[in-house]
Amino acid sequence: MSKRVLLGDIGGTNARFALLDGGEIGEIAHLKVADFPTIADAITDFLARHAAGGPPSAAVLDIAGPIERNRGMLTNSTWVIDGAELAARFELRSAKLLNDFEAVGWSLPALHPEDLFPLGGSAAIDGAPMLVIGPGTGFGAACYLPGDNRPMVAVTEAGHATLPATTAREALVLARMRERFGHVSIERALSGMGIENVYQAIAAVDGVTVPKRDAAAITHAALDGSCATSRATLDMFCAWLGAVAGNLALTFCARGGVYIAGGIPPRFPDFFAQSDFRRQFESKGRYDSYLRPIPVHLVTKPDISFIGLKSFSESGITAPGGSPAH
């Protein structure tokens, strides 16, 4: 039987596939979800173009949506993904589904120094939990737990926990956001949408009129110095992310290191390194000394989901019956 494994990273807009063969991840193909009625159609198309070497004997897929009993549906698509149905359709011995951030968590032990941009701290403790957080379209968080030769990844709904204010200025901005949303979650500030929310709230607090901008335009205006409100937004984004990262590092005792993934921070690593991120990360009163040694890294390597899918596939661990979506 073929030892090839189909790997897939499935989002609401794009589906990416690759084949794991002989321990190596092949070329990653990008497909538009809207171009295919079902995931089976997309997989059939991918495999037809990668037939050399034989069909895969197993599949490991991560999806941006809730999973129950190895079955899930995408948050922003009509695709329903059922592991048992895919295994039967493509004659696989197994087809395992993971939450998308669960896959990122599995990548952490396999990352190398050249994949990372350091953000302070000293040496990680071998065998300690490793935390990854990711502000992007939303906010994801997961923790790799080495265990006693039985590693696992804890997936969280941290993005929907309550956003804390650590300064008087943040409290004013948070109050404005609370007027708009009621409950203000971490994701309301630490995401692409969140950057826009913070920008609007800061403008309201300061009583200034600013042009409507999306997250990319706010970031650009902050970095080139053309808009004081945009700069204040990015400053607050980095500081808030530090406070939240420190909270989660304490929650998981993540002395194996903290990793920042997601689509936003890697766009401005130098600014991020010079921001209040690290100060706020460590600012935990009596536990400053606990957090100070914990190394934090910005993940700069693309496609780490596939590294995680490979690591999970090679671990031999059976996917849990269900994992939450962030």
N, C-alpha and C positions, 0 to 999 in steps of 0.2 A: 504494500500500500504506500502511496505517496506520503512523504513527510512534509509536504508543503502546507502552510497554514495561511488562510485568507485573513488579512487584517483590515479592519474598516473603522474609520472615524466619521460618524454620521451626524451631521447637523441639519438644521431646518432648511438651509439654502444649498449647502454643498455636501457631497459625499466623497470621501477620499478612500481609495483602496490601494493595497499593496500585497505582495506575496512574501511570506517569510519562508526562505528556502536555504537549508544548510546553515542556519543561524544568521543569515544575512537578510536585511529588509530590501526588497527590490524597489524599483521605481514607483513613486507614489502617483497614482492617477487621480485627477480631479474631475468629478461629474456634477452636473446640476441636478438637484433632487427633482425640480419641476419638469425635467426632460423625461422622467420615467414614472409610470403609474405606480409601480411597487419597487421595493428594494430588490426583490428577486429579478426584476427586469434589469436593474442597474448592475447587479452582480453578474448576470448572464452576459451583458455587454462587456464588462471588464474582463471576465474570464475568456471570452471569445478572442479578445485581443492579446491575451497572455496565455495561450494554449500550450506553447512550447514548454516542455518540462512536466506536463501532465496536470490533472486537476488537483486541487487541494483536498486534503483528507479531514481538515478541521477548520473552524473559523473562530476568531475572537473579534468582536465588534464593540465599540463604545458608541453610545448614542446620547444626544442632548435631549433627554426626556426621562420620565419615570419608568422604572423597571419593576415588574412584579412577576415572579415565577418564570424568569428568563424570557419575558415578553414585555415589549414597550412600544410606546408611540412617541413620535417627535412632537415637540411643543408647537412648532410652526409648519407642520406638514401633515398630509393625510397618510403618510406611510405608517403602517403598523409592522413591527419587527418581532417575529416570533422565532426563538432559537430552534425549537423542535421542528417547526415547519421548514426552516431553512436547511436544517440537517437532513430532513427527508427529501426535500426538493433537489439538493445538490449531492446527495449520497455521502454526507459527512459523518464521521464518528461522533462529532459534537459541534455545536455552534453556541458559544457562550457570549452573553451580553454583559457589558459593564457600563456604569455611568461614565460620562465623559471625563469628569474630574477624577474619578477612580483610576482611569487609565493614566492620567498625569501623575497621580500619586505613585503608581507602580514604576514610573520612569526614574524616580529620584535616586535610588542607589546606583543607577547606571550612568548618571551624568558625570562628566569630566570637567576639570578646571577650565578647559578651553570653551566649555559650553556656558560658562557663568561669568557674571560681572559682580565682583565682591562689594558688599555694602557694610563692612565692619564686622566686629566680633573677632574671636580667635579660633581655636580649634573645636571642631565638633566632637562629641563623645560617641565613640563607636558603640553601636547597638542601641542607641537612644532613638526615640521617635523623630521623624522628619516631617515637617509641615510644609505644605505648598498652598499658597493663596493666589487667586487670579482675578484681578479686575479687568473686565473686557466688556462684552455685551451685557453680562451680568456680573455677579461676584461668586466665585467658587472657592471652596476650601476642602482640603483632604489631608489626611495624615497617614504616612507610611509607618506601620508598627512592626518592627523586626520580629518581635516575639522570640520564642525559643526554637529557632529553625522552622517556625511556622508563621511566616510574614503574612500580614493582611493590610488592607487599606481601609481606614474609617472615612466614609463619605459624610459630609455634613450639609446642613441647611444654614450655615453661618451667614450667608448673604441676607437672610431674612430676620436675623437677630437685630435688636435695637441698636442704632448708632449712638455711641457715647460722645459727649462733649467734654473736652479736657481743658478748654480755655474759655474765658468770658466771650471772646470773639466767636468761637465756634458755637457757644450757647445761643448767641443772637441769630446766627445763620440757621442753626437747628430750629429755633423757634419759628422763623419764617417758613421753613420747609414743613414744620408741623402744622402750620396754618393751612398749608396746601394739601398735605397728604394725610394728616392725622398721625398715624404711626410712621415714623421715619426709620426705615431699615438701613443696614450697612450698604446694601445695593443702591439705595436712593442717592448715595453720594459717591460710592467707590465703584463706578462703572462708566461706560460711555454716556449713558443717559444721566448718570449721577453728576458728571462734570457739568452738564448743562443745567441741572437743578441747582448746584452750588453757585454757579455763575449768576443765575437769575436771583438767588437769595442774597448773595453778596451785594449785587447792584441795588436791591431793595433796601437792605440794611444801610448802605451808604447813601441812599437817596440820589443815585445817578442813573441816567438813561444810557443804555448800551445797545448796540445793534444786536439783532438776533443772530446767534452763532451756534453751530453744532460743535460737538466735542473736538473734532479735528481742528476746526477754525479757532476755537478757544485755546487749544494747546499751541497752535502756531503763533497766535497773537501774544501768548504768554512768553514764548521762547524768543521772539524777535523784539520784545519790549514795546510793542505798539499799543498795548491796552493794559492799563493798570488793573482793571477788574479781572481780566483774564489771568494776569500774573498772580493776583491774590487767590484766584480759584485754584490754580495749579499748586501754589504753595500750600493751601489748605488741604487739597487732595493728598499730597505727599505726607503731610503731618498726620492727617486722619488715618491714612493707610498704615503709618507706623504705629499709632495707638492700637488699632485693630489687630495688627500682626502681633504686637506684644501681648495683647489679651489672649489670642489664640495660642501663642507659644506657651504661655502659662497654663492654659487649659489642657494642652496635650503634653506638657513637660518636654517640649520639642528641642531637646539639647543636642539632637543630631543635626540641627540646622533648619533654617527657614528659607524657603524658596519663593520668589515672586515671579509668577508666570502671567498669563493673560496677555491681551493685545495692546495694553496701554503703556505701562512703565518702560518696556524695552524701546519705545520710541524716543525717550529722552534720558538715557542712562546717566550722563554727566550731571544734568540738572537734578535728577533724582538723588544722586549720591551726595550732592551739596545741600539738599533740602533738610527740613526738620524731621525727615523720616526716622533716622536712627535715634535722634534724641527722644522722640516720642515713643519709639519702640522700647527703649530702656527705662522710660520714666514711669516706674511702678512703685514708688515709695520704698518700702522695706525690701522689695524684691528687685531693685535696680541691679544689685550685685549678681542676682541669679541670671538676669537677662544679658548683662554686659558681655559675657564670653560667647554667647550664642552667635554663630556666624549666620549672616543673611546674604543671600545671593540673588541677583536678578538673572533669570534664565534667558539667555540670548539665543539658544539653539532652537531652530524651527522644528516643527513636526515631532515634538517630544511625546505626543500621544502614541505614536507608533513604537517608540522605544518602550513605553509602558505596556502596550499590547503585547509586544515581544516578551518582555519580562514576565508578564502574567502567563502567557502561553507556556513559557519554559519552566514556570514554577510548578506546574502540575496541579495547582489548586483549582478546585471546582468553584465556579462563580456562585455567589450566594443566591438565594431565591429571589431576592429583591433588593434594590438599593435606591435611595431617594435621589431625586433630581434637584439640582440647585437652582 
